[in-house]
């Protein structure tokens, strides 16, 4: 359970990123995908990540310390924000520099829009996470915008576009409505659960990551535990 969530620091240069031993869960997604709302919902701390009606609010690498045991990393959004070209290029270089240091990332969370086929930028971010060798979870946000009959085809399109395997975890989610679901690659099934008192995406990760040092991958046993919980085994 997430009890404490506090702002740690913002980094405009890769040299400013914390190099302590706390493991990092890194969040990234398109500028209008609802990343800040999702972070606030997951941590149960309203206002932790700044939400704006204007996409592109996150312009730095923001670290938040969770339960004094791991850091949630809010990476700049990409692909939509109406900002000067020079600023977009600065964001891109900052993100690319972050991914060039795989020891910074313990777990990656890629957020995509459940309503649409992942963009070329989404595919690039997915490939960058894979390149780090760290475990990755893909969150299909804005689930509430889909009809029930549209959910399975939408998830199948995301899996196909991002080339997710049966072992990859795809989480249907709505930060707006507070609902989530389980999506199993093997069964392609999705169960939707409303108004969970604790969002199950972090929940176990908090305690598991507390025993994981930055720069070291999650153990096979930890990964098996996380996977079994995420797919509802």
C-alpha positions as CSV (number, residue, x, y, z in Angstrom):
1,X,0.0,0.0,0.0
2,X,1.3,3.4,-0.9
3,X,1.3,5.5,2.3
4,X,3.9,8.2,1.5
5,X,4.5,9.9,-1.8
6,X,6.6,13.0,-2.0
7,X,8.4,15.1,-4.6
8,X,12.1,14.4,-4.6
9,X,13.7,16.5,-7.4
10,X,13.4,17.7,-11.0
11,X,16.3,17.2,-13.5
12,X,16.7,19.3,-16.7
13,X,20.1,17.6,-17.4
14,X,21.0,13.9,-17.2
15,X,23.8,14.8,-14.8
16,X,21.2,15.9,-12.3
17,X,19.3,12.6,-12.2
18,X,19.7,11.0,-8.7
19,X,22.3,8.3,-8.5
20,X,21.2,6.8,-5.1
21,X,20.3,3.1,-4.7
22,X,16.6,3.5,-4.7
23,X,15.0,1.5,-7.6
24,X,13.2,3.6,-10.2
25,X,9.8,2.9,-11.9
26,X,9.9,5.1,-15.0
27,X,6.7,6.4,-16.6
28,X,6.5,7.7,-20.1
29,X,3.7,8.3,-22.7
30,X,2.4,10.6,-25.3
31,X,1.8,14.2,-24.0
32,X,-2.1,13.9,-24.0
33,X,-2.3,10.3,-22.8
34,X,-3.2,11.2,-19.2
35,X,0.1,10.2,-17.6
36,X,-0.1,12.7,-14.7
37,X,-3.7,11.6,-13.9
38,X,-2.6,8.0,-14.0
39,X,0.3,8.6,-11.6
40,X,-2.0,10.5,-9.2
41,X,-4.6,7.7,-9.3
42,X,-2.0,4.9,-8.8
43,X,-0.3,6.6,-5.9
44,X,-3.6,7.7,-4.3
45,X,-2.0,11.2,-3.9
46,X,-4.0,13.8,-5.8
47,X,-1.8,16.5,-7.2
48,X,1.4,14.6,-6.9
49,X,2.0,15.0,-10.6
50,X,0.8,18.2,-12.1
51,X,-2.3,17.9,-14.3
52,X,-2.9,20.5,-17.0
53,X,-5.5,21.0,-19.7
54,X,-2.5,21.8,-22.0
55,X,-0.5,18.7,-23.0
56,X,3.2,18.8,-22.4
57,X,3.1,20.0,-18.7
58,X,6.0,17.6,-17.8
59,X,9.2,19.2,-19.2
60,X,11.7,17.8,-16.8
61,X,12.6,14.4,-15.4
62,X,10.6,14.4,-12.1
63,X,11.4,12.0,-9.3
64,X,8.9,11.2,-6.5
65,X,9.9,9.0,-3.6
66,X,7.3,6.3,-2.7
67,X,7.1,4.8,0.8
68,X,10.8,5.8,1.3
69,X,11.6,2.6,-0.7
70,X,11.5,3.4,-4.4
71,X,11.3,6.3,-6.8
72,X,8.5,7.0,-9.3
73,X,10.1,8.7,-12.3
74,X,7.8,11.0,-14.4
75,X,9.5,11.4,-17.8
76,X,8.6,14.2,-20.3
77,X,5.7,13.4,-22.7
78,X,6.2,13.2,-26.4
79,X,4.5,13.7,-29.7
80,X,1.7,16.2,-29.2
81,X,2.5,19.3,-27.1
82,X,2.5,22.6,-29.0
83,X,5.8,23.9,-27.9
84,X,8.7,25.4,-29.9
85,X,10.8,23.0,-31.9
86,X,13.9,23.8,-29.9
87,X,12.1,22.8,-26.7
88,X,10.8,19.5,-28.2
89,X,14.4,18.7,-29.3
90,X,15.6,19.4,-25.7
91,X,13.0,17.0,-24.3
92,X,14.0,14.3,-26.9
93,X,17.7,14.6,-26.0
94,X,16.9,14.4,-22.3
95,X,14.8,11.3,-22.7
96,X,17.3,9.7,-25.0
97,X,20.1,10.4,-22.5
98,X,18.0,8.8,-19.7
99,X,17.4,5.6,-21.7
100,X,21.1,5.5,-22.5
101,X,21.7,4.7,-18.8
102,X,19.8,1.4,-18.3
103,X,21.1,1.2,-14.7
104,X,18.7,4.1,-13.9
105,X,15.6,2.0,-14.7
106,X,14.3,-0.9,-12.6
107,X,10.9,-1.1,-14.2
108,X,9.4,0.7,-17.2
109,X,5.8,1.8,-17.6
110,X,4.8,2.8,-21.1
111,X,1.4,4.5,-21.3
112,X,-0.6,4.4,-24.6
113,X,-4.1,5.5,-25.5
114,X,-6.5,2.5,-25.5
115,X,-8.7,4.1,-28.2
116,X,-6.0,4.3,-30.9
117,X,-3.3,2.3,-32.6
118,X,0.0,3.1,-30.9
119,X,1.9,5.8,-32.7
120,X,5.4,5.6,-34.2
121,X,6.7,7.4,-31.1
122,X,5.0,4.8,-28.9
123,X,6.8,2.0,-30.8
124,X,10.1,3.8,-30.4
125,X,9.6,4.2,-26.6
126,X,8.7,0.5,-26.4
127,X,11.9,-0.4,-28.2
128,X,13.9,1.9,-26.0
129,X,12.5,0.2,-22.9
130,X,13.4,-3.2,-24.4
131,X,16.9,-1.9,-25.1
132,X,17.5,-1.3,-21.5
133,X,16.8,-4.9,-20.6
134,X,14.5,-3.9,-17.8
135,X,11.0,-5.4,-17.3
136,X,8.2,-3.3,-18.9
137,X,4.5,-2.9,-18.4
138,X,2.3,-1.3,-21.1
139,X,-0.7,0.6,-19.7
140,X,-3.6,1.2,-22.1
141,X,-5.2,4.3,-20.6
142,X,-8.6,5.8,-21.2
143,X,-10.3,2.5,-21.1
144,X,-13.6,4.2,-20.1
145,X,-13.8,5.8,-23.5
146,X,-14.3,2.4,-25.1
147,X,-17.4,0.3,-25.4
148,X,-17.1,-3.2,-23.9
149,X,-17.2,-4.6,-27.4
150,X,-14.3,-2.5,-28.4
151,X,-11.9,-3.4,-25.6
152,X,-10.6,-6.7,-26.9
153,X,-10.0,-5.5,-30.5
154,X,-8.2,-2.4,-29.1
155,X,-5.9,-4.5,-26.9
156,X,-5.2,-6.9,-29.7
157,X,-4.2,-3.9,-31.9
158,X,-1.9,-2.6,-29.2
159,X,-0.2,-5.9,-28.8
160,X,0.3,-6.3,-32.5
161,X,1.6,-2.8,-33.1
162,X,4.1,-2.9,-30.2
163,X,4.9,-6.6,-31.0
164,X,4.1,-7.7,-27.4
165,X,4.6,-11.4,-26.7
166,X,2.4,-13.5,-24.5
167,X,4.8,-12.9,-21.7
168,X,4.5,-9.1,-21.9
169,X,2.0,-7.4,-19.5
170,X,-0.6,-5.1,-21.0
171,X,-2.8,-3.4,-18.4
172,X,-6.2,-1.9,-19.5
173,X,-6.8,1.2,-17.3
174,X,-8.8,4.4,-16.8
175,X,-7.1,7.1,-14.7
176,X,-10.3,9.2,-15.1
177,X,-12.8,6.6,-13.8
178,X,-10.6,4.6,-11.4
179,X,-11.1,1.3,-13.2
180,X,-8.6,-1.2,-14.3
181,X,-8.5,-4.7,-15.7
182,X,-6.4,-7.8,-16.3
183,X,-5.2,-8.6,-19.8
184,X,-3.5,-11.9,-20.3
185,X,-1.4,-12.4,-23.4
186,X,-2.1,-16.1,-23.6
187,X,-5.9,-15.9,-23.2
188,X,-6.4,-12.4,-24.7
189,X,-9.0,-12.0,-22.0
190,X,-9.8,-8.8,-20.0
191,X,-11.6,-8.5,-16.7
192,X,-12.6,-5.0,-15.6
193,X,-12.7,-4.2,-11.9
194,X,-14.3,-0.9,-10.7
195,X,-13.1,1.4,-7.9
196,X,-10.4,-0.7,-6.5
197,X,-9.4,0.5,-3.0
198,X,-5.7,0.0,-3.9
199,X,-4.7,-0.1,-7.5
200,X,-3.0,-3.5,-8.0
201,X,-0.4,-2.3,-10.4
202,X,1.8,-0.8,-7.6
203,X,0.7,-2.4,-4.7
204,X,3.0,-5.5,-4.8
205,X,5.7,-3.6,-6.7
206,X,6.2,-1.3,-3.8
207,X,7.3,-4.1,-1.5
208,X,9.1,-6.1,-4.2
209,X,11.2,-3.1,-5.3
210,X,12.1,-2.2,-1.8
211,X,14.5,-5.2,-1.9
212,X,15.8,-4.5,-5.4
213,X,18.9,-2.3,-5.9
214,X,19.1,0.2,-8.7
215,X,21.0,-1.1,-11.6
216,X,20.1,-4.7,-10.9
217,X,17.1,-6.4,-12.7
218,X,14.3,-7.9,-10.7
219,X,14.9,-11.5,-9.8
220,X,13.1,-14.3,-11.7
221,X,11.1,-15.0,-8.5
222,X,10.0,-11.4,-8.2
223,X,9.0,-11.2,-11.8
224,X,7.0,-14.4,-11.5
225,X,5.2,-13.0,-8.5
226,X,4.4,-9.7,-10.3
227,X,3.3,-11.5,-13.5
228,X,1.0,-13.9,-11.6
229,X,-0.7,-11.0,-9.8
230,X,-1.1,-8.9,-12.9
231,X,-2.8,-11.6,-14.9
232,X,-4.9,-12.6,-12.0
233,X,-3.4,-16.1,-11.6
